[in-house]
Amino acid sequence: MEELRGHPKLRMLDEGYVYVTENGNLILDTLFTSIPDIRKKEVELKSIAGVLEVGLFTRHADVYYKAKEDGSFEKLH
């Protein structure tokens, strides 16, 4: 991550333990000060061995939902 100019930090629980996902994976929360080409960055990150997913959203969804105060959802197009 540092070679890609990121600043990784291992996700921790409030109790001081490492956060482990349901599948036994660890999460690196990584800060990038600038991402000029987000799609290129997504490809770069996903090409790293061991990286399963990234939190970059580079594609638009067909449908969006908005949560309303009454607990229901509004469908947006």
C-alpha positions as CSV (number, residue, x, y, z in Angstrom):
1,M,0.0,0.0,0.0
2,E,2.8,2.4,0.8
3,E,4.4,1.8,-2.6
4,L,1.1,3.1,-4.1
5,R,1.4,6.1,-1.8
6,G,-1.2,4.9,0.7
7,H,-1.0,5.2,4.4
8,P,-2.4,1.8,5.7
9,K,-3.6,1.2,9.3
10,L,-4.7,-2.2,10.6
11,R,-8.4,-2.0,11.7
12,M,-8.7,-2.5,15.4
13,L,-11.5,-3.1,17.8
14,D,-12.1,-0.7,20.7
15,E,-10.8,-3.3,23.1
16,G,-7.4,-3.2,21.3
17,Y,-7.7,-6.5,19.3
18,V,-7.3,-6.8,15.6
19,Y,-10.6,-6.8,13.7
20,V,-11.1,-10.1,11.9
21,T,-13.9,-10.4,9.3
22,E,-16.4,-13.4,9.3
23,N,-14.1,-15.0,6.7
24,G,-11.0,-14.6,8.8
25,N,-9.6,-11.7,6.9
26,L,-7.9,-8.5,8.2
27,I,-8.7,-5.0,7.0
28,L,-6.2,-2.3,6.2
29,D,-7.9,1.1,6.3
30,T,-5.7,3.0,3.9
31,L,-5.7,6.8,3.4
32,F,-4.7,8.2,0.0
33,T,-4.1,11.9,0.0
34,S,-5.0,12.1,-3.7
35,I,-6.5,9.6,-6.2
36,P,-6.4,11.3,-9.7
37,D,-7.7,8.2,-11.5
38,I,-9.9,6.2,-9.2
39,R,-10.5,3.3,-11.7
40,K,-6.8,2.9,-12.2
41,K,-6.2,2.9,-8.4
42,E,-8.9,0.2,-8.0
43,V,-7.2,-2.0,-10.6
44,E,-3.8,-1.4,-8.9
45,L,-5.1,-2.3,-5.5
46,K,-6.9,-5.4,-6.7
47,S,-3.8,-6.7,-8.4
48,I,-2.0,-7.0,-5.1
49,A,-1.8,-10.6,-3.9
50,G,-4.1,-11.0,-0.9
51,V,-6.3,-8.0,-1.6
52,L,-9.9,-9.3,-1.9
53,E,-11.9,-6.1,-2.2
54,V,-11.5,-2.4,-2.0
55,G,-13.8,0.3,-0.8
56,L,-13.6,2.4,-3.9
57,F,-16.9,2.8,-5.8
58,T,-16.0,3.3,-9.4
59,R,-19.3,2.2,-11.1
60,H,-22.8,3.6,-10.8
61,A,-25.6,1.5,-9.6
62,D,-28.7,1.0,-11.6
63,V,-30.9,1.8,-8.6
64,Y,-30.2,3.8,-5.4
65,Y,-32.3,3.7,-2.2
66,K,-32.7,6.5,0.3
67,A,-33.5,5.7,3.9
68,K,-36.4,7.8,5.3
69,E,-36.9,8.9,8.9
70,D,-39.9,6.5,9.3
71,G,-37.6,3.5,8.6
72,S,-38.9,3.0,5.0
73,F,-36.9,3.4,1.8
74,E,-37.4,5.6,-1.2
75,K,-36.2,4.1,-4.6
76,L,-34.2,6.6,-6.6
77,H,-33.3,6.2,-10.3
